[in-house]
């Protein structure tokens, strides 16, 4: 049900069902949190997405790359490049490995806010981490430099 609500853009309903699970002493699964974070990202509700990521940690759930990617994506869509970088920092601090999607979203957030120096720095970090930049990451970095 949560996945269907996420796909339909019903982020408030997804959060409602997640809350209902907690109120009924049902532990939300990784998939439940994924659906909720992704729904918030799609609705530009970056603060709620970050709160959900924090809730996962408090619930003793371990966010994975997908959860972090959805949170970075939420920050990207909202033009919150500082927060996108903070999520990336938290991700690496938790020993969760970022991937090309993580970096692509963070670089895109920098692009949205004309932060070309940071976009290029992230591109260098990708290479150092042995993560191959793809067309999307290169284009976002180039776009940031063009502004």
Buried (B, 14 or more C-beta within 10 A) or exposed (E): EBBEBBEEEBBBBBBEBBEEBEEEEEEBEBEBBBBBBBBBBBBBBBBBBBBBBEBBEEEEBEBBBBBBBBBBBBBBBBBBBEBBBBBBEBBBEEEBEBBBBBBBBBBBBBBBBBBBEBBBBBBEBBEEEEBEBEEBBEBBBBBBEEE
